[in-house]
Amino acid sequence: MRYILLINSDKAAPPPQKAEMEALMQGHQRFGEELQAARKMVHGERLRPDEEASRVRLKAGQRQVTDGPFTETKEVLGGFYLIECDTKKEAVEWAKKIPLREGGSVEVWPIWPM
């Protein structure tokens, strides 16, 4: 079964310093390599800042487009990994290995097969 691991960070946290960002990126590089070696990786990407995102919402039968940042959210989606695992427990174990900043989180969502 496929799972998507959604990586969130605290929107109120100050931006990471250069050294912290480099360490995070190196950690993600190692994590991606570990996923690939275990043949669990399907795909993964880092997302651009929420200022560059748009949200399409259906309200009163009309599609409304809002450009980011989305002030009503407390977390910002920073990236994802799409992985293949036998169980949700296995997917959660992989999610625990993802490098995070303090206050960050990873959501583990099973995906319906197409």
C-alpha positions, 0 to 999 in steps of 0.5 A: 500500500502507498502512504504519503508522508506530509511534512509540516512546520510551525508557521510561527517559528523563525526561519532556520539559520543557514547551518540548520537548513544545511543540516536538515537538507543533508538529513533529508538526502540521507533519509531519501537514500535510505528509503531508496535502498530499502525500495520504499521510495516512490517519490518525494519533493520539497515544496516552495514557500506558501507565499507562492501557493494558491488554494481553490475552495468551493464556497456557496457553489462558486470556486474561490482562489486564495493566494498564500500565505494562508493566515488561518493555518498554524502549520505550513506544508513543506514537502512530502514523501510518497512511499510503499509499505506493507503496513501503516505501522511500517509507514509510521516507523519511516515517518519517525526518521524524517528530519524535523525542526522543533514543532514540526510534524509528519502526517501519515496518510494511506492512499486509495489505489487507483 
